[in-house]
């Protein structure tokens, strides 16, 4: 299995490196490994859903 670093993943997913590390520590990315200070994530893993936001939630002033 091929791996890439968390810094490479954050560029692909458009989020911060710290958020990628959070996903790994929260076990949202099960196949992730840590070797020393470097986090490694498989190339074919998809970005986990951010549960802080809902797609059907209407923002204030959106229906005006």
DACORBEL-V815278 format. One record per residue. RES is the residue in three letters. PHI is phi in degrees with one decimal (NA if undefined). PSI is psi in radians with two decimals (NA if undefined). BURIAL is b if it has 9 or more other ideal C-beta (glycine too) atoms within 8 Angstrom, else e. Layout:
BEGIN
res	phi	psi	burial
RES	PHI	PSI	BURIAL
RES	PHI	PSI	BURIAL
END
This chain:
BEGIN
res	phi	psi	burial
UNK	NA	2.38	e
UNK	-94.7	2.49	e
UNK	-123.3	2.68	b
UNK	-128.6	2.83	b
UNK	-80.1	2.90	b
UNK	-64.8	-0.55	b
UNK	-68.1	-0.58	e
UNK	-72.9	-0.63	e
UNK	-67.9	-0.70	b
UNK	-63.2	-0.56	b
UNK	-69.6	-0.69	e
UNK	-69.9	-0.69	e
UNK	-89.3	-0.27	e
UNK	76.4	0.53	e
UNK	-128.1	3.04	e
UNK	-78.2	2.78	e
UNK	-61.3	-0.66	e
UNK	-64.1	-0.62	e
UNK	-68.9	-0.64	b
UNK	-63.5	-0.76	b
UNK	-63.1	-0.67	b
UNK	-61.9	-0.78	e
UNK	-58.9	-0.68	b
UNK	-68.0	-0.79	b
UNK	-70.1	-0.48	e
UNK	-85.7	0.08	e
UNK	61.1	0.57	e
UNK	-83.6	-0.35	e
UNK	-117.0	1.67	b
UNK	-68.3	-0.60	e
UNK	-84.6	0.04	e
UNK	-69.6	2.58	b
UNK	-129.3	2.76	e
UNK	-127.8	2.13	e
UNK	-119.1	1.90	e
UNK	67.1	-2.16	e
UNK	-100.1	0.11	e
UNK	-104.9	2.20	e
UNK	-90.6	2.32	b
UNK	-118.6	2.33	b
UNK	-128.4	2.38	b
UNK	-58.9	2.56	b
UNK	-62.5	-0.66	e
UNK	-88.1	0.18	e
UNK	-77.9	2.38	b
UNK	-90.1	2.72	e
UNK	-65.9	2.26	e
UNK	-67.0	2.70	e
UNK	-72.9	2.34	e
UNK	-85.1	1.89	e
UNK	-78.1	0.01	e
UNK	-75.6	-0.34	e
UNK	-120.0	2.55	e
UNK	-114.1	2.40	e
UNK	-71.1	-0.43	e
UNK	-97.1	0.07	e
UNK	-77.8	2.23	e
UNK	-86.9	2.24	e
UNK	-79.8	2.70	e
UNK	-60.9	2.26	e
UNK	81.2	0.07	e
UNK	-75.3	-0.56	e
UNK	-95.8	0.29	e
UNK	-85.1	NA	e
END
